[in-house]
Amino acid sequence: MIIVVILALGLILRLINLNQSLWLDEAVQALTSRGTFSGIFTELLGDFHPPFYHFLMYFWVRIFGSTEIALRMPSVLLGAGTVFLVYKIGKLGKLGKLGELAAIFLATSPFHLYYSQEVRMYAVSAFLVTGSFYFFLRDIFRGKENRKHWGNKGKLAYFLFTIVAIYTDYYAFFALLVQLFLLFLKKQYKTLLICLFAYLLIYLPWLPMFFRQWQTGKIATQILPEWGQLVNLSFFKALPLTLTKFFIGRVTIFNKKLYFFVVLGILGILGSLGVRAISKIREEKQVWGKVIVLWLCLPIIIAWLVSFFVPNYQPFRLLICLPAFYLLLA
């Protein structure tokens, strides 16, 4: 099967040069993982993320050790797993070889390859959000026609993927908002209310810590206003640079004029392809395609608007949208 070859390629590419030295955030993550369990919560006060990835790495290093390779393996494996989930979502669309093509794009994506080797939570959250959308499309959003075939297992898988995603990365909430919005548009009000109640109830224990993190972040930006500029792209650069990095990876061209024309060219290509894809989706009335478009666009737009109030916008935080980008490109 071609997907086996694609997965093997994706895994091999993610294993190349895996033993390179840790950079600052990775080193802090390694030290936290090797420390005490209670030390995780101290670190989380200054690290604006939910706790799941920290818990995962705490237990991981006690089983597999804390070498560079061992620390990077969760991101590697789940990065490759995301390629498989993209293939499965493509197959749900029933559009020929779209699943294989989108999987090839993601397997060889420079942007995804980089973060699939990083000792941080971004590849993990992308995997979880992609799994959430797969089961959402297959078992929740399609409604009654799928219920007899899949039963409750698919619904349980959807809730598990989504719960772990929002406990891994706050940006996963933007993906969840897309799903809730889609349920509202389809008038699946009962399912919408069940989801809202379940996620609020499950997230309640973490809310006190979330507000402590929020206060710590506000104090930090007041004391060090330059920090907000460092961790946040400027408002007008944010959207074009996000799509550019999705397409070519973390390449930076220091000649600003040349970089401007490169970005302009890439946006022109992506804009042309995007218009064609959306036109095809509208002509063929593909509900599947509309979900993919919203999955790509809404989290980016929400994060962009939120950056007015919380200076925290960076393209790598939106790795959760990269699978939708390649599905739409395919």
Residue pairs with C-beta under 8 A, 6 or more apart in sequence:
2 100
3 84
3 87
3 99
3 100
3 103
6 83
6 87
6 100
6 103
6 104
6 107
7 80
7 83
7 84
7 103
7 107
9 104
9 107
9 108
10 79
10 80
10 83
10 103
10 106
10 107
10 108
11 76
11 80
13 107
13 108
13 113
14 76
14 79
14 80
14 113
14 116
14 117
15 76
17 117
18 68
18 69
18 72
18 76
18 117
19 67
19 68
19 69
20 68
21 68
22 30
22 68
22 71
22 119
25 119
25 120
26 71
26 118
26 119
26 120
28 43
28 47
29 54
29 57
29 71
29 119
29 120
30 61
30 66
30 71
30 119
32 39
32 40
32 43
32 54
32 57
32 58
33 54
33 57
33 58
33 60
33 61
33 66
33 71
34 61
34 66
37 58
40 51
40 54
40 55
40 58
41 51
41 209
43 54
44 51
44 54
44 209
44 213
45 212
45 213
45 216
46 216
46 220
47 213
48 170
48 213
48 217
48 312
49 121
49 168
49 169
49 170
50 166
50 167
50 168
50 169
50 170
50 206
50 210
51 167
51 206
51 209
52 121
52 164
52 167
52 168
53 120
53 121
53 124
53 125
53 168
53 169
56 74
56 124
57 71
57 74
57 119
60 70
60 71
60 73
60 74
61 70
61 71
64 70
64 73
71 119
72 117
72 118
72 119
74 124
75 115
75 116
75 117
75 118
75 119
75 120
75 122
75 123
75 124
76 116
76 117
76 123
78 116
78 123
78 124
78 126
78 127
79 112
79 113
79 115
79 116
79 117
79 123
79 126
79 127
80 107
80 116
81 127
82 106
82 112
82 123
82 126
82 127
82 130
82 323
83 103
83 106
83 107
84 103
85 127
85 130
85 131
85 134
85 323
86 99
86 102
86 103
86 106
86 130
86 323
86 326
86 327
87 99
87 100
87 102
87 103
88 99
88 134
89 99
89 102
89 130
89 133
89 134
89 137
89 292
89 323
89 327
90 98
90 99
90 100
90 101
90 102
90 103
90 327
90 330
91 98
91 99
92 134
92 137
92 138
92 288
93 99
93 286
93 288
93 289
93 292
93 327
94 288
98 327
98 330
101 330
102 323
102 326
102 327
102 329
102 330
105 326
105 329
105 330
106 112
106 322
106 323
106 326
109 246
109 249
109 322
109 326
110 248
110 249
110 250
110 251
111 245
111 246
111 248
111 249
111 250
111 315
111 316
111 319
111 322
112 123
112 126
112 319
112 322
113 249
114 249
114 250
115 122
115 123
115 126
115 316
115 319
116 123
121 168
121 169
122 169
122 316
122 317
122 319
123 319
124 168
124 169
125 165
125 168
125 169
125 171
125 172
125 319
125 320
126 319
126 320
126 322
126 323
128 161
128 162
128 164
128 165
128 168
128 172
129 161
129 165
129 172
129 175
129 320
129 323
130 320
130 323
131 157
131 161
131 165
132 158
132 161
132 162
132 165
132 172
132 175
132 176
132 179
133 175
133 179
133 291
133 295
133 323
133 324
134 161
135 154
135 155
135 157
135 158
135 161
136 158
136 162
136 179
137 288
137 291
138 146
138 150
138 154
139 146
139 147
139 150
139 154
139 155
139 157
139 158
140 154
140 155
140 158
140 179
140 183
140 191
141 179
141 182
141 183
141 186
141 188
141 287
141 291
143 186
143 188
146 154
159 198
162 172
162 176
162 179
162 199
163 199
163 202
165 172
165 175
165 176
166 172
166 173
166 176
166 199
166 203
167 203
167 206
169 317
169 320
171 299
171 303
171 317
171 318
171 320
172 320
174 298
174 299
174 302
174 303
174 320
175 295
175 299
175 320
175 321
176 199
177 298
177 299
177 302
178 294
178 295
178 298
178 299
179 195
180 192
180 195
180 196
181 294
181 298
182 291
182 294
183 189
183 191
183 192
183 195
184 192
217 310
220 227
221 227
221 228
221 311
228 311
229 311
231 311
231 312
231 314
232 307
232 311
232 312
232 313
232 314
233 241
233 307
233 313
233 314
233 315
235 304
235 307
235 308
238 304
238 307
238 313
239 300
239 304
240 263
240 267
241 263
241 315
242 300
242 315
242 318
243 266
243 267
243 270
243 325
244 262
244 263
244 266
244 267
245 315
245 316
246 315
246 321
246 322
246 325
247 266
247 270
248 266
252 259
253 259
253 262
270 329
273 329
274 328
277 289
277 328
277 329
278 289
278 293
280 286
280 289
281 289
281 290
281 293
289 328
292 324
292 327
292 328
293 324
293 328
295 321
295 323
295 324
296 321
296 324
296 325
296 328
299 318
299 320
299 321
300 318
300 321
303 313
303 317
303 318
304 313
306 312
306 313
307 313
